[in-house]
């Protein structure tokens, strides 16, 4: 046991507010770059028919999550394997990411978005 471990007397849990912008960041950045090497969207559910033609798929997916809908994602190479993403799962993904890497929105990038999505879907990093 290291000297610093011997001095630990407890652990603090911190609550972090996840904003609408955080949700949009994770979905848009993930879908448009961070996760698109492994991730695809199943847009066959009825609520996708309401998507305005000029609305990017990623922004519509963000809106669906914020409205409490489930979006269905799949492996780009195996569309039979699907996962459900809800707002609750996405927030849990943020929680796991922040617990591991800290909370610094200024440093969030495509890798961050990919990690948040993977934590949300799998509870761990699976791809990349």
N, C-alpha and C positions, 0 to 999 in steps of 0.2 A: 504494500500500500504506500503510495507516495505521501509526502508530507502534507500536500494540499488536500488530499482525501481525508487525512486524519483530522483536519480542521473543519470539515463540513459538519454543520450541526442541523441542517435542514435544507429543504428545497422550496423555492417559491414558484407558484404557478401564476402566470400573468394572463389576463384577458385582453385580447386585441380585437378591436372592431374591424370587421370586414365590410367594406363599402361596396356599393353598386359598381364603382369604378374598379375596385379590386376584382370583382367577378368578371367584368368586361375585359380587364387586362388578361386574366387567366385564360378565358375562352378565346378571345380574339388572337392573342399572341400564341397560344397553343395551336389553334386550328390553322393559323396562317404562317406558321414557321416552326414553333418549338416542338410540336408533336407530330407534324404532318409526315414524318418519316415512318411512322408506325400506325397512326390513327386515322380513321375515316368516320364519317357521320352517316347514320342511317336516317335519312330524311323521309321515310315512307309513312310516318305517323300522320294522322289527319291534321294536326296543328301546323304542319309545315306548309299546307296548301294556302294558308293565310299570309305567308311571307310575301311582302311587297317585292316586286321584281328587281327593284334597285337596291334592296337591302342585302348587304353581305350575309352569307350563311352564318358566319361567326357572330355577328351582332344579333341576328335573329335567335340563335341558340342561347346567347346571353339573356336576351329578353324572355325567352321561354323559361329558363331556369329561375329568373327573378319573379316570374308569375307563378312559380310553384310546379311547373311541368317537368317531366322527366325527358331527358334526351338520351338517345341510344347511340352508342359508339361501338366501333368494331375495329379489329385488326385489319390494316390495309391489305394484307396478303391473305387473310382468312376471314371473310365477312360473316361466316357462320358463327364465329365466336363474338358475342356481343356483350356489352356492359351497359348498365343503367347509370346515368349521372343525374343526381338531384342537387339542389342547392345545399341541402344538409351535407351530402357527401363532399361537395366542393369545399365547403367551409371546413370540414374535417381534414381535407387535403391541405388547406392553408395551415391549419393547426399543426399537422405533422411536419410540414415544411418549416414553419417558424420555430417549432421546438428544436429542430435540428440545425437550422442555418441562421436563425435570428430574424428580426423584423427590421428590414431596411429597404423601404419601397424604392429609394433612389438607386439601388443596385439590382432591382428585379429586371430580368431579361427573358429571352426565349427559353433558356435552360430552367429558369425559375418556373415559368408557366408549365413546361413539360413535367417538371417534378411535382408541382401541385396537382396536376391532372392524374399522374400515376399514383400519388399518395391517395387521392380521392377514389380512384377505381380499384386499386390493389392493396393499399395500405403500406406499400413499399415501392422502391424503384425497381422496375422490371426491364424496361427498354433502355438502351443507350448507356 
